[in-house]
Amino acid sequence: MRANAKNSSAAEAGSPTDPGRRRTPPLRALAAFEAAARHGSFAKGAEELGVTPSAISHQVQQLEDFLGLPLFRRRAGRAFLTEAGRTYAAEIEHAFGVIAGATERVAPQSQHEPLVIASGPSFAAKWLQPRLPDFLHSHPEARIRLSTLSDRDDIETERFDLAITYGRPPQTALRVEPLLIERLRPLCSPSLADSVGLYTPRDLATTTLIHSANALTWAHYLRRVGERDLRPRNEMWLDRSVMAVEAAVAGLGVVLESEVLAADELRDGRLIAPFRDHAFEVETTSYFLVKPRGVKRGSLAGPFEAWLRGAIAAENLTAPAVDASVGG
């Protein structure tokens, strides 16, 4: 068994004993190297690919480790191609041209890259995806790829044209703008509100509080409404807002949510806000729009952003004044 495992590993590495396979490095690392070499800059290569310069540096390092030789010399914060790097860059650029030409001949429509929108899973599923047909109706030529971010830190490594994060991302070289103010308040099923008698935040002590990853914790909310010492009957933790909303609809407890993700449930009466006083609502800027520094020629990122902000306004959701900033 040890011999078989060893032979299997050699085959996976594309060893000389396996003439049917060639030794090829990771394609993502090749793309990062080719872009950086062509532009003569990690930063400009990062702009083209929609990632950060640190991500380019990581991919280049991975490629150098694979090859076992340096492709760039790094001095005083700058990077210069080595002799091997110049030779390799010319060959890789030619190879990429061959691939692009072959693809154009076989499937010319595939050369129109999709607009890549990254978003948190709950916002993507509950708010953005159902409204995409409206954008596609006004831009029938658009091809969209909607991907999800498991964590705000993913924006440092993911490739996208626009990203929507829940909470301001950590310090980043990408462009970050506030997008949406969220009005958070306790929500529950009508039957639960009736059965336990929910009239003021003090009554939350008689029920289960459902926690999810949002901009305001239950502890912060209770302090804001003057119930710092309240202890609920029970608590439940769920790692996605969409799951927390579903649990509240099922009558499992009270969730701290907004109309952004619970609009459908509030509209059809599956969820209600038991406390009518506006003093028991908390507003916070929760959603942020993140943009790469470079914009590709012919990109629909601009029209998509205009549509997105228009859709937010049309639903009477509160959008903060745009105050573009760098980093978190």
N, C-alpha and C positions, 0 to 999 in steps of 0.2 A: 504493500500500500504506500510505503514511503517513496518508492521509485515512481509509482504512478503519479503521486502528488507532485514530485519534482518535475517530471516530464510535462505535467499539465501547466505548471508555472512557467516553464521555459516556452511552451507554445504560446501562452498568453502574452509573453513579453516579445514575441516575434523573433525568436532566436534563430541563428543560422541553421539549426537542425530542422526548422520548419519552413521549407522553401515556399509553401503556399501563402505565407503572410509576410508583409513588409513591416519594418519597425517604423511606426509613425507616432509623433508626439500628440498631445491633446490639442484638438482643433481650436478650442477657446484660447489657449495659450498662443497658438500660431497667429490667430486673428489679432490678439493684443500686440504681439511683437511686430506684425506687419504694419499695423496702424501707427505704432510709435516710431518705427524706423522710417516709414514714408513721410511722416510729418516732421521727423527730427525732434520729437517732443513727446514725453509721456502725457503731458497735460492735453495737448491737442489730439493725441490719439484717443485719450479718454473722452474728450468732447464728441468725437465722431462715433464712438461706440456707446455713448450714453452711460459711462461708468466713471468712477473716480480715478485720479492718477494713482492712488494707492492700490486699487484693483489691478491696473495695468502693470504696476511694479511687481505685484504678487504673481501675476500670470507669466511675466517675463522671467522671474526667478524660477518658477516652476519649469519653464522651457529650458533654461540654462542648466538646471539640475538634471533634466532628462538627457541633454546633449553632453553634459560633462565638461562644458567650456563656457567662458563668458561671451556674451553677445554685445554687452555695453560696458563701457568704463564709466564709473560714477565718480565725479569730482565736483566739489563745491555746490552740491545740489543739482547738478546737471548730468546728463547721460550722453555719452558719445559711442557710436558703433565701433566695435573692434573690427579688425580685418576679417575675422570669421563672420562677424555680424553683418558686415556689408555684403559678403558673398552669399550668406544665407538669405538676407533680406531680398536680394535680387531674384534668387531662385523661388522664394515663397511668393513674392509679388507676381511673378510669371505664372506660378501654379494656380494662384487665386484667379488670375485672368483666364486661364484655361477652364477652370471650373465654372466661372461666370458665363463664359462664352458657350460652353456645353449646355448649361442650364437655360440660357436664352434661346438656343436652337430647339431644345426639346419642349420647354414650357415657358414661352415668353411672358405669360401672365404672372408667373411666380417672381419676376424681377421687381414687381411693385410691392415693396415691403409693407407689412401691416403696421398700423399705429398701435404701439404697445402701451397699454394702460395698466399700471400696477395699483392695487388697492388692498386694504385689509379685508379679510374674508367676509365679515358680516356686512360691511358697507357695500362690497361688491355684489353679494347675493341679495340683500334686502332692498337696496336703494338704486345702485347703479345699473345692474343688469336689466331690470324691468324697464328702464327708461332708454336703453340704448337704441331700440327701434326708432325712436323719435329722431335721434341724431342721424341714423342711417337713412331715414326718409329724406332728410334735407341734404345728405351727402351720400348718394347711392354708390359712388365710386370708392367709398372708404372700405378698407379692410381692417378690422380691429382684433387685436389679441388682448384679452383681459386676463391678467395673471394676479395672483394673490400674494400678499406679503405676510408671512407668519410673524414677523417681528419688524419693528421700525428700523433696526440695524441692517435689515436686508437691502435697504436702498443703496448701501455702499457696494454691494456686489451684483445686484440685479441690473439687467439692461431694460430701460423703459424710456418712453417719450414723455410721459407724465405719470406721476405717482400721487396717490391720495393716502395720507397717513393719518392714523388716529393718535393724536398727540404730536407735539413738535418733535421732529427727529433730533437725535443727538448731534453734536457739533459735526458739520459736514461742509464740504466745498460746493455742494449743490445749492440751487436757488430755492428758498423756502418762503412761501407766502401763506398767510391765514386764509382759510377757505370758508369755514362754516362755524357759527356759534350754536352750541347745543343747549337746549333748555331741559335740564334733567329734573325729574320728579318721580315720586313713587307711583308705580303702575301695578295693577292686579286685575284679576278676573272679577266681574260683578258679584258672582256667587261668594267669593272669598270675602269681599268687602262687606257683604250682608251678614255672612255667618259669624265673623269675628267683631264686627262693628268698628270699622275704620273711619274715624271722623277727624282726628288730629294726629300729628306725628307721635304723640305719646302712646297712641293705640297700637303702634308697631310692636310694642312689647308683647302683644298677644299672638304674634304670628311668626312666620319664617321669612327671613331676609335672604334674597337671592343675590349673590355677588357675581359680578362679571368684570372683565377688563375694560373699564371705562374711565373717563377723565375725572370722575369724582367717586371716592369710596363712600360706603355707608357711614363710616366713622366721621369723615369730613362733613357729609351731609347732615348728620345728626348734630354735630357741633354748630353748623350754620343755622339750624332751626331751633337751637336752644335745648336739645335733648342729649347732651354730652354723655350722661350716665345711663342712658337707656340700654337695657339688655333684652334682646329678642327671645322669644320662646325657642327658636331654632335658627340655624343658618345653613345655607347651601352655596357652594362655590362652583361656578362653571366658567370655562376658559374662553367661551365665545358668546358675544352678545346675542347672536341669533338663537343659541341654545337657552340663554337666560329668558329671552322673550317667550319662547315656546313653553318653558317651565311655568312662567307666570300665567300664560293662557290656560294651561292645564290645572291651575288652581293650587300649585305647589308652594306659592309664597308671593312676596312682593318684590318686584325688581325696580332698580333705580335706572330709568331709561328715559329716552326722549322720543319725540315724534319723528326723528330722522329714521330710526330703525323700526319703530313700532307704529308707523302711520296707518298701515292696513288694519292692524288689530284694533287701534283706537277708532278708526273710521267705521268698522263693522260691529263695534261694541264688544269684541272679545276681551279687550282690556279697557279699563277706565282709570282716571286719575282720582282717587278717593278724596284727596284734599283739594278743595276748589280755591282756597286762598292763594294768591300769587306769591305771598310771602314764603310759601313752602316749595317754591321753584328756585332752581339755581342755574344761572347762565354761565357758560364757559366756552372759550374758543377751543374746540376739540379737534377739528379736521384741518389739515394743512395740505397745500398743493406744493409738490416738489418737482423741480424741473432741472434737467441737465443744463450745463452752461452752453453747449452747442446745440443749434437747431438745424436739422437736416433740410436740405433744399426740397421744396415741395411738401414738407411735412404738414399733416392736418392737426398738429398739436395746438396751434393757435385757434383755429375754428372749434376744436373740441373744447378747449378751455372756455371760449366765449359761450358755447352751448351749455356747458356745465354750470357756469355762473348764472346763465339765464334760467336754467331749470330750477336752480336753488331759489332764485327770486320769484319765479312763477308759483312756487308752492308756499310762498310766504315764510320761508325759512330765513333766518337772520344771517346775513353775510357781513363779516367785518370789513372795514376799509382795508384795501390792499396796501400793505406796507412791506414791500419786498425787502428781504434781508438775506444775508449770507450766513449759512450755518445755523446751529440751534441756539 
